[in-house]
Amino acid sequence: LVRAGGLGDVHQGQPRGDGGHLAPRPGRPAHGLAAAPVVSSGLTGRRALVTGGAVRVGRALALELAGMGLDVAVHHHSSSDAAAATAEECRSLGVRAVVVGGDLSSAAGARGVVADAATGLGGVAVLVNSAANSVSAALEETTAEQWDLSLAVNRQATSFCSQAAAPA
């Protein structure tokens, strides 16, 4: 597995743009990348899975990897339209991109997402665990089920996805 780095030209400190996406530097495309992919990264042609890749930081990472020449599987749980848009934007950078839907709250679901990404791209060499779940209830109203779901996605899914993506 290769650890992906940086958000390129996306400013962490700027206010968010429409749809909760990170705002690009002034004068740059909305995805924060140059129009042509960077193909000298040494990762060109590799295949990456970005969990939670449809929106926010996951979207920025998926686009960054596509800009580096990697084929990308964009995972989502319930943001299918956003995932399709992100995948299309990746394709516009000259790489292959597939959309993979799935629930990461169980070991079987996490393994299934990795398997679907590998089937769609012909393998997975880079895994970016970016999916996250937050409890939207007030602390005093949070149920055990809500907390368990949050922990399953935020902590356990990273382990199970990594386990499934690790070379045999």
N, CA, C and O of each residue as an XYZ file, in Angstrom:
672
protein
N       0.838     -1.180      0.000
C       0.000      0.000      0.000
C       0.877      1.234      0.000
O       1.929      1.256      0.638
N       0.455      2.239     -0.698
C       1.184      3.488     -0.798
C       0.375      4.566     -0.107
O      -0.822      4.698     -0.360
N       1.001      5.330      0.750
C       0.304      6.403      1.446
C       0.244      7.617      0.531
O       1.270      8.097      0.050
N      -0.969      8.107      0.295
C      -1.138      9.293     -0.549
C      -0.780     10.524      0.243
O      -0.997     10.571      1.454
N      -0.237     11.520     -0.420
C       0.134     12.743      0.277
C      -0.612     13.940     -0.243
O      -1.302     13.851     -1.259
N      -0.491     15.027      0.417
C      -0.933     16.372      0.115
C      -2.220     16.590     -0.633
O      -2.726     15.699     -1.316
N      -2.735     17.780     -0.495
C      -3.931     18.176     -1.199
C      -3.605     19.133     -2.332
O      -4.482     19.869     -2.783
N      -2.370     19.141     -2.799
C      -2.007     19.985     -3.927
C      -2.322     21.442     -3.661
O      -1.833     22.031     -2.697
N      -3.141     22.015     -4.521
C      -3.439     23.437     -4.442
C      -4.699     23.745     -3.661
O      -5.233     24.846     -3.798
N      -5.194     22.843     -2.860
C      -6.393     23.104     -2.075
C      -5.965     23.693     -0.741
O      -5.152     23.103     -0.031
N      -6.505     24.842     -0.402
C      -6.188     25.506      0.858
C      -7.020     24.917      1.977
O      -8.248     24.926      1.889
N      -6.399     24.407      3.021
C      -7.130     23.910      4.174
C      -7.801     25.047      4.924
O      -8.884     24.856      5.477
N      -7.190     26.222      4.958
C      -7.698     27.297      5.782
C      -8.782     28.146      5.146
O      -9.398     28.959      5.834
N      -9.036     27.982      3.849
C     -10.049     28.797      3.203
C     -11.439     28.295      3.555
O     -11.610     27.128      3.910
N     -12.444     29.179      3.457
C     -13.812     28.732      3.700
C     -14.218     27.700      2.666
O     -13.687     27.664      1.556
N     -15.164     26.866      3.047
C     -15.653     25.852      2.119
C     -16.449     26.493      1.008
O     -17.090     27.527      1.200
N     -16.405     25.870     -0.162
C     -17.208     26.328     -1.293
C     -18.566     25.656     -1.274
O     -18.959     25.099     -0.250
N     -19.283     25.694     -2.367
C     -20.597     25.078     -2.456
C     -20.488     23.578     -2.218
O     -19.504     22.951     -2.609
N     -21.494     23.010     -1.579
C     -21.547     21.572     -1.365
C     -20.570     21.053     -0.341
O     -20.350     19.844     -0.269
N     -19.977     21.919      0.452
C     -19.079     21.465      1.496
C     -17.694     21.094      1.010
O     -16.909     20.523      1.766
N     -17.374     21.408     -0.247
C     -16.055     21.065     -0.764
C     -15.039     22.118     -0.332
O     -15.389     23.280     -0.126
N     -13.801     21.713     -0.199
C     -12.748     22.655      0.137
C     -12.578     23.656     -0.994
O     -12.664     23.296     -2.168
N     -12.340     24.892     -0.646
C     -12.219     25.950     -1.653
C     -10.839     25.904     -2.318
O      -9.832     25.721     -1.634
N     -10.784     26.068     -3.653
C      -9.493     26.071     -4.342
C      -8.801     27.410     -4.195
O      -9.412     28.405     -3.805
N      -7.528     27.419     -4.511
C      -6.796     28.685     -4.555
C      -7.400     29.557     -5.642
O      -7.899     29.041     -6.642
N      -7.362     30.853     -5.462
C      -7.889     31.750     -6.502
C      -7.217     31.492     -7.842
O      -6.006     31.284     -7.916
N      -8.028     31.508     -8.909
C      -7.509     31.316    -10.253
C      -7.304     29.871    -10.653
O      -6.808     29.613    -11.750
N      -7.665     28.918     -9.807
C      -7.508     27.495    -10.109
C      -8.869     26.876    -10.361
O      -9.875     27.429     -9.914
N      -8.942     25.747    -11.061
C     -10.216     25.062    -11.253
C     -10.819     24.667     -9.907
O     -10.114     24.613     -8.898
N     -12.131     24.389     -9.894
C     -12.842     24.070     -8.658
C     -12.244     22.879     -7.921
O     -12.335     22.808     -6.695
N     -11.630     21.937     -8.648
C     -11.061     20.775     -7.984
C      -9.675     21.054     -7.443
O      -9.095     20.194     -6.781
N      -9.122     22.239     -7.707
C      -7.828     22.615     -7.154
C      -6.637     22.061     -7.900
O      -5.510     22.184     -7.422
N      -6.846     21.453     -9.058
C      -5.753     20.851     -9.814
C      -5.553     21.574    -11.127
O      -6.479     22.201    -11.642
N      -4.375     21.493    -11.662
C      -4.120     22.014    -12.997
C      -4.914     21.191    -14.001
O      -5.314     20.067    -13.699
N      -5.146     21.734    -15.183
C      -5.971     21.057    -16.182
C      -5.347     19.753    -16.667
O      -6.080     18.812    -16.972
N      -4.036     19.662    -16.749
C      -3.376     18.451    -17.237
C      -2.856     17.640    -16.060
O      -2.326     18.208    -15.105
N      -3.002     16.317    -16.115
C      -2.497     15.504    -15.017
C      -0.974     15.547    -14.922
O      -0.275     15.710    -15.923
N      -0.489     15.400    -13.718
C       0.949     15.294    -13.485
C       1.296     13.828    -13.668
O       0.876     12.989    -12.871
N       2.050     13.508    -14.700
C       2.311     12.106    -15.011
C       3.702     11.647    -14.598
O       4.085     10.515    -14.894
N       4.456     12.486    -13.931
C       5.805     12.107    -13.538
C       5.878     11.677    -12.073
O       6.950     11.719    -11.470
N       4.758     11.267    -11.505
C       4.709     10.966    -10.080
C       5.315      9.615     -9.715
O       5.568      9.358     -8.538
N       5.552      8.755    -10.687
C       6.014      7.408    -10.380
C       4.859      6.487    -10.015
O       5.050      5.281     -9.854
N       3.683      7.037     -9.885
C       2.493      6.254     -9.560
C       1.551      6.142    -10.747
O       0.498      5.513    -10.640
N       1.909      6.735    -11.867
C       1.060      6.725    -13.051
C       0.647      5.304    -13.408
O       1.474      4.394    -13.469
N      -0.640      5.139    -13.640
C      -1.169      3.837    -14.027
C      -1.525      2.930    -12.864
O      -2.154      1.891    -13.066
N      -1.139      3.299    -11.657
C      -1.541      2.501    -10.498
C      -3.022      2.735    -10.241
O      -3.624      3.658    -10.789
N      -3.595      1.886     -9.402
C      -5.035      1.942     -9.127
C      -5.257      2.217     -7.650
O      -4.687      1.554     -6.783
N      -6.105      3.216     -7.380
C      -6.347      3.647     -6.006
C      -7.827      3.561     -5.663
O      -8.694      3.786     -6.508
N      -8.096      3.231     -4.407
C      -9.438      3.297     -3.837
C      -9.432      4.396     -2.796
O      -8.586      4.406     -1.901
N     -10.376      5.327     -2.909
C     -10.537      6.382     -1.916
C     -11.892      6.179     -1.259
O     -12.928      6.453     -1.866
N     -11.890      5.694     -0.009
C     -13.167      5.562      0.690
C     -13.646      6.959      1.054
O     -12.844      7.823      1.409
N     -14.940      7.177      0.967
C     -15.470      8.513      1.205
C     -15.015      9.499      0.150
O     -14.917     10.696      0.418
N     -14.736      9.005     -1.051
C     -14.151      9.826     -2.105
C     -15.115     10.731     -2.841
O     -14.698     11.465     -3.737
N     -16.380     10.704     -2.495
C     -17.367     11.495     -3.227
C     -17.362     12.966     -2.835
O     -17.616     13.828     -3.677
N     -17.076     13.268     -1.571
C     -17.225     14.641     -1.065
C     -16.062     15.031     -0.160
O     -15.283     14.186      0.283
N     -15.969     16.307      0.097
C     -15.025     16.922      1.035
C     -13.579     16.468      0.800
O     -13.115     16.446     -0.340
N     -12.882     16.115      1.850
C     -11.458     15.768      1.748
C     -11.252     14.546      0.858
O     -10.291     14.505      0.090
N     -12.132     13.554      0.945
C     -12.009     12.377      0.086
C     -12.064     12.734     -1.388
O     -11.313     12.182     -2.192
N     -12.947     13.651     -1.747
C     -13.047     14.125     -3.124
C     -11.743     14.792     -3.548
O     -11.223     14.514     -4.629
N     -11.219     15.668     -2.703
C      -9.964     16.352     -3.019
C      -8.829     15.351     -3.212
O      -8.002     15.514     -4.109
N      -8.788     14.324     -2.379
C      -7.746     13.308     -2.501
C      -7.917     12.484     -3.773
O      -6.932     12.183     -4.448
N      -9.151     12.115     -4.110
C      -9.400     11.361     -5.341
C      -8.932     12.159     -6.551
O      -8.295     11.616     -7.454
N      -9.251     13.447     -6.565
C      -8.841     14.292     -7.685
C      -7.332     14.501     -7.717
O      -6.736     14.563     -8.792
N      -6.722     14.608     -6.562
C      -5.259     14.738     -6.498
C      -4.590     13.489     -7.070
O      -3.643     13.591     -7.851
N      -5.079     12.323     -6.684
C      -4.506     11.076     -7.204
C      -4.722     10.964     -8.710
O      -3.819     10.553     -9.439
N      -5.908     11.326     -9.175
C      -6.171     11.306    -10.616
C      -5.225     12.269    -11.331
O      -4.724     11.967    -12.414
N      -4.987     13.415    -10.728
C      -4.058     14.379    -11.312
C      -2.634     13.875    -11.357
O      -1.829     14.342    -12.163
N      -2.317     12.914    -10.487
C      -0.988     12.293    -10.475
C      -0.917     11.111    -11.445
O       0.130     10.478    -11.582
N      -2.043     10.814    -12.122
C      -2.055      9.750    -13.115
C      -2.565      8.408    -12.622
O      -2.462      7.417    -13.344
N      -3.107      8.345    -11.425
C      -3.638      7.076    -10.903
C      -5.086      6.893    -11.333
O      -5.852      7.855    -11.365
N      -5.465      5.657    -11.663
C      -6.867      5.318    -11.848
C      -7.500      5.283    -10.460
O      -6.853      4.877     -9.495
N      -8.761      5.706    -10.352
C      -9.361      5.901     -9.039
C     -10.726      5.239     -8.932
O     -11.567      5.373     -9.821
N     -10.937      4.519     -7.828
C     -12.262      4.043     -7.437
C     -12.768      5.008     -6.375
O     -12.158      5.155     -5.317
N     -13.884      5.661     -6.664
C     -14.479      6.648     -5.770
C     -15.578      5.954     -4.971
O     -16.619      5.596     -5.520
N     -15.343      5.765     -3.681
C     -16.322      5.101     -2.824
C     -17.298      6.109     -2.221
O     -16.947      7.255     -1.943
N     -18.520      5.650     -2.031
C     -19.530      6.428     -1.310
C     -20.454      5.464     -0.576
O     -20.551      4.289     -0.930
N     -21.117      5.964      0.429
C     -22.158      5.184      1.100
C     -23.526      5.637      0.631
O     -24.362      4.807      0.272
N     -23.769      6.932      0.628
C     -25.084      7.444      0.237
C     -25.015      8.654     -0.686
O     -26.042      9.278     -0.949
N     -23.845      8.996     -1.178
C     -23.662     10.171     -2.038
C     -23.388      9.739     -3.473
O     -22.351     10.084     -4.037
N     -24.316      8.982     -4.069
C     -24.059      8.418     -5.395
C     -23.913      9.487     -6.470
O     -23.067      9.348     -7.354
N     -24.708     10.545     -6.420
C     -24.587     11.599     -7.431
C     -23.238     12.313     -7.320
O     -22.578     12.570     -8.326
N     -22.841     12.628     -6.097
C     -21.545     13.290     -5.886
C     -20.401     12.375     -6.310
O     -19.418     12.844     -6.884
N     -20.515     11.072     -6.033
C     -19.473     10.122     -6.430
C     -19.363     10.052     -7.947
O     -18.259     10.008     -8.488
N     -20.502     10.042     -8.634
C     -20.482     10.007    -10.100
C     -19.828     11.272    -10.658
O     -19.070     11.202    -11.625
N     -20.117     12.424    -10.055
C     -19.513     13.681    -10.503
C     -18.005     13.685    -10.254
O     -17.236     14.137    -11.102
N     -17.587     13.186     -9.103
C     -16.155     13.120     -8.798
C     -15.447     12.178     -9.766
O     -14.366     12.495    -10.263
N     -16.049     11.026    -10.034
C     -15.448     10.073    -10.977
C     -15.337     10.691    -12.367
O     -14.331     10.508    -13.051
N     -16.355     11.412    -12.778
C     -16.316     12.064    -14.092
C     -15.198     13.108    -14.143
O     -14.505     13.237    -15.152
N     -15.032     13.845    -13.055
C     -13.959     14.840    -13.001
C     -12.589     14.151    -13.040
O     -11.658     14.669    -13.655
N     -12.461     13.005    -12.397
C     -11.212     12.229    -12.474
C     -10.947     11.817    -13.918
O      -9.825     11.941    -14.409
N     -11.979     11.328    -14.594
C     -11.825     10.907    -15.989
C     -11.381     12.071    -16.878
O     -10.630     11.885    -17.836
N     -11.857     13.269    -16.547
C     -11.468     14.438    -17.351
C      -9.974     14.736    -17.225
O      -9.420     15.489    -18.026
N      -9.326     14.147    -16.222
C      -7.885     14.300    -16.040
C      -7.099     13.199    -16.763
O      -5.877     13.115    -16.641
N      -7.819     12.355    -17.519
C      -7.156     11.362    -18.356
C      -6.926     10.007    -17.722
O      -6.098      9.238    -18.211
N      -7.638      9.688    -16.643
C      -7.486      8.380    -15.995
C      -8.818      7.644    -16.003
O      -9.862      8.220    -16.308
N      -8.764      6.367    -15.663
C      -9.995      5.603    -15.488
C     -10.519      5.864    -14.082
O      -9.741      6.037    -13.144
N     -11.840      5.891    -13.943
C     -12.444      6.073    -12.631
C     -13.745      5.290    -12.575
O     -14.528      5.287    -13.525
N     -13.960      4.628    -11.451
C     -15.196      3.885    -11.226
C     -15.800      4.346     -9.902
O     -15.105      4.856     -9.023
N     -17.111      4.151     -9.786
C     -17.830      4.465     -8.561
C     -18.134      3.160     -7.844
O     -18.623      2.207     -8.452
N     -17.842      3.120     -6.549
C     -18.099      1.945     -5.736
C     -18.938      2.368     -4.537
O     -18.489      3.153     -3.701
N     -20.145      1.850     -4.458
C     -21.003      2.133     -3.314
C     -20.876      1.028     -2.288
O     -20.607     -0.121     -2.637
N     -21.069      1.367     -1.028
C     -21.031      0.331     -0.012
C     -20.992      0.875      1.393
O     -20.553      1.997      1.642
N     -21.463      0.049      2.304
C     -21.516      0.366      3.729
C     -20.271     -0.182      4.408
O     -20.028     -1.388      4.380
N     -19.485      0.688      5.014
C     -18.236      0.286      5.659
C     -18.407     -0.048      7.137
O     -17.414     -0.267      7.830
N     -19.629     -0.090      7.630
C     -19.829     -0.284      9.067
C     -19.672     -1.731      9.517
O     -19.770     -2.018     10.710
N     -19.430     -2.639      8.589
C     -19.167     -4.033      8.960
C     -17.912     -4.511      8.246
O     -17.521     -3.953      7.221
N     -17.290     -5.537      8.786
C     -16.098     -6.104      8.155
C     -16.428     -6.609      6.757
O     -15.664     -6.379      5.819
N     -17.555     -7.294      6.608
C     -17.949     -7.821      5.301
C     -18.194     -6.694      4.312
O     -17.817     -6.807      3.146
N     -18.815     -5.611      4.754
C     -19.058     -4.473      3.874
C     -17.768     -3.820      3.426
O     -17.619     -3.480      2.252
N     -16.831     -3.639      4.347
C     -15.542     -3.028      4.014
C     -14.784     -3.904      3.020
O     -14.224     -3.405      2.044
N     -14.771     -5.191      3.269
C     -14.080     -6.104      2.345
C     -14.748     -6.095      0.970
O     -14.073     -6.176     -0.056
N     -16.077     -5.995      0.959
C     -16.811     -5.943     -0.303
C     -16.486     -4.703     -1.113
O     -16.381     -4.774     -2.337
N     -16.325     -3.564     -0.446
C     -15.965     -2.320     -1.141
C     -14.603     -2.472     -1.806
O     -14.431     -2.085     -2.962
N     -13.641     -3.028     -1.091
C     -12.299     -3.229     -1.671
C     -12.373     -4.205     -2.844
O     -11.746     -3.980     -3.879
N     -13.131     -5.278     -2.688
C     -13.268     -6.260     -3.770
C     -13.923     -5.636     -4.994
O     -13.491     -5.885     -6.120
N     -14.964     -4.823     -4.788
C     -15.632     -4.172     -5.917
C     -14.692     -3.191     -6.620
O     -14.687     -3.105     -7.848
N     -13.902     -2.455     -5.845
C     -12.936     -1.525     -6.440
C     -11.894     -2.296     -7.255
O     -11.545     -1.891     -8.364
N     -11.405     -3.395     -6.706
C     -10.406     -4.208     -7.406
C     -10.985     -4.787     -8.692
O     -10.296     -4.846     -9.710
N     -12.231     -5.210     -8.653
C     -12.879     -5.724     -9.858
C     -13.046     -4.616    -10.894
O     -12.790     -4.831    -12.078
N     -13.467     -3.447    -10.460
C     -13.716     -2.335    -11.373
C     -12.465     -1.777    -12.017
O     -12.503     -1.321    -13.160
N     -11.354     -1.807    -11.295
C     -10.108     -1.223    -11.812
C      -9.074     -2.260    -12.228
O      -8.089     -1.922    -12.883
N      -9.286     -3.509    -11.858
C      -8.277     -4.528    -12.148
C      -7.232     -4.643    -11.058
O      -6.122     -5.110    -11.312
N      -7.570     -4.226     -9.851
C      -6.673     -4.295     -8.699
C      -6.681     -2.989     -7.941
O      -7.177     -1.974     -8.430
N      -6.128     -3.022     -6.742
C      -5.983     -1.819     -5.913
C      -4.570     -1.838     -5.331
O      -4.209     -2.763     -4.604
N      -3.773     -0.817     -5.651
C      -2.416     -0.711     -5.122
C      -2.300      0.380     -4.064
O      -1.384      0.360     -3.242
N      -3.234      1.336     -4.088
C      -3.215      2.462     -3.163
C      -4.571      2.531     -2.489
O      -5.606      2.528     -3.155
N      -4.562      2.592     -1.171
C      -5.800      2.723     -0.398
C      -5.739      4.000      0.415
O      -4.791      4.228      1.165
N      -6.764      4.834      0.261
C      -6.890      6.038      1.070
C      -8.160      5.889      1.894
O      -9.267      5.936      1.357
N      -7.997      5.710      3.197
C      -9.138      5.574      4.109
C      -9.608      6.970      4.512
O      -9.083      7.565      5.453
N     -10.603      7.486      3.787
C     -11.083      8.839      4.032
C     -12.534      8.882      4.486
O     -13.024      9.942      4.876
N     -13.226      7.764      4.443
C     -14.636      7.749      4.857
C     -14.740      8.073      6.337
O     -13.885      7.691      7.136
N     -15.796      8.780      6.685
C     -16.019      9.148      8.081
C     -17.507      9.236      8.356
O     -18.312      9.480      7.457
N     -17.849      9.036      9.595
C     -19.228      9.124     10.055
C     -19.225      9.933     11.334
O     -18.369      9.735     12.196
N     -20.167     10.833     11.463
C     -20.247     11.605     12.701
C     -21.637     11.491     13.283
O     -22.620     11.333     12.559
N     -21.707     11.572     14.579
C     -22.984     11.536     15.283
C     -23.530     12.955     15.282
O     -22.872     13.881     15.756
N     -24.734     13.122     14.749
C     -25.295     14.468     14.648
C     -26.167     14.844     15.847
O     -26.623     15.983     15.943
N     -26.398     13.914     16.747
C     -27.217     14.194     17.928
C     -26.381     14.894     18.999
O     -25.156     14.775     19.030
N     -27.060     15.614     19.860
C     -26.390     16.228     21.006
C     -25.848     15.126     21.900
O     -26.396     14.025     21.939
N     -24.781     15.418     22.611
C     -24.128     14.424     23.451
C     -25.111     13.692     24.364
O     -25.080     12.465     24.460
N     -25.968     14.435     25.022
C     -26.905     13.804     25.966
C     -27.992     12.981     25.274
O     -28.700     12.213     25.925
N     -28.125     13.143     23.940
C     -29.134     12.393     23.183
C     -28.528     11.270     22.336
O     -29.261     10.521     21.689
N     -27.200     11.148     22.333
C     -26.542     10.135     21.518
C     -26.837      8.752     22.061
O     -26.675      8.486     23.252
N     -27.276      7.870     21.161
C     -27.581      6.496     21.563
C     -26.352      5.611     21.387
O     -25.397      5.977     20.701
N     -26.394      4.458     22.009
C     -25.306      3.482     21.858
C     -25.188      3.033     20.404
O     -24.081      2.813     19.911
N     -26.318      2.897     19.717
C     -26.297      2.475     18.316
C     -25.619      3.521     17.433
O     -24.849      3.172     16.538
N     -25.903      4.814     17.681
C     -25.256      5.873     16.910
C     -23.743      5.869     17.147
O     -22.961      5.998     16.205
N     -23.345      5.722     18.388
C     -21.927      5.706     18.734
C     -21.241      4.501     18.107
O     -20.142      4.624     17.567
N     -21.883      3.332     18.175
C     -21.312      2.121     17.585
C     -21.113      2.274     16.079
O     -20.086      1.857     15.543
N     -22.095      2.871     15.394
C     -21.973      3.080     13.956
C     -20.814      4.017     13.645
O     -20.040      3.768     12.721
N     -20.694      5.080     14.408
C     -19.604      6.033     14.196
C     -18.252      5.355     14.383
O     -17.347      5.543     13.570
N     -18.109      4.578     15.432
C     -16.845      3.867     15.671
C     -16.570      2.837     14.583
O     -15.424      2.660     14.169
N     -17.605      2.162     14.124
C     -17.422      1.141     13.088
C     -16.860      1.756     11.815
O     -15.939      1.202     11.213
N     -17.399      2.884     11.404
C     -16.930      3.517     10.165
C     -15.592      4.212     10.372
O     -14.697      4.104      9.534
N     -15.454      4.924     11.483
C     -14.262      5.749     11.691
C     -13.036      4.976     12.155
O     -11.912      5.420     11.924
N     -13.220      3.859     12.787
C     -12.057      3.130     13.309
C     -11.912      1.740     12.714
O     -10.835      1.376     12.242
N     -12.973      0.968     12.732
C     -12.869     -0.419     12.286
C     -12.744     -0.546     10.771
O     -12.001     -1.398     10.282
N     -13.455      0.283     10.030
C     -13.435      0.166      8.569
C     -12.033      0.369      8.006
O     -11.659     -0.282      7.031
N     -11.254      1.265      8.610
C      -9.893      1.475      8.108
C      -9.076      0.192      8.220
O      -8.298     -0.137      7.325
N      -9.258     -0.523      9.315
C      -8.532     -1.786      9.495
C      -8.995     -2.841      8.512
O      -8.176     -3.524      7.897
N     -10.310     -2.980      8.360
C     -10.824     -4.029      7.485
C     -10.556     -3.726      6.010
O     -10.284     -4.642      5.233
N     -10.629     -2.455      5.616
C     -10.272     -2.107      4.233
C      -8.786     -2.357      3.996
O      -8.409     -2.905      2.961
N      -7.953     -1.966      4.933
C      -6.503     -2.174      4.804
C      -6.191     -3.660      4.721
O      -5.374     -4.088      3.906
N      -6.841     -4.433      5.560
C      -6.639     -5.886      5.555
C      -7.000     -6.475      4.198
O      -6.273     -7.312      3.664
N      -8.135     -6.031      3.640
C      -8.601     -6.575      2.357
C      -7.713     -6.120      1.196
O      -7.544     -6.848      0.218
N      -7.149     -4.916      1.308
C      -6.330     -4.385      0.209
C      -4.874     -4.817      0.271
O      -4.154     -4.702     -0.721
N      -4.430     -5.314      1.422
C      -3.025     -5.692      1.574
C      -2.670     -6.851      0.631
O      -3.457     -7.780      0.452
N      -1.488     -6.780      0.039
C      -1.060     -7.873     -0.825
C      -0.972     -9.187     -0.046
O      -0.589     -9.210      1.124
N      -1.327    -10.249     -0.703
C      -1.295    -11.578     -0.053
C       0.113    -12.056      0.173
O       0.316    -13.147      0.706
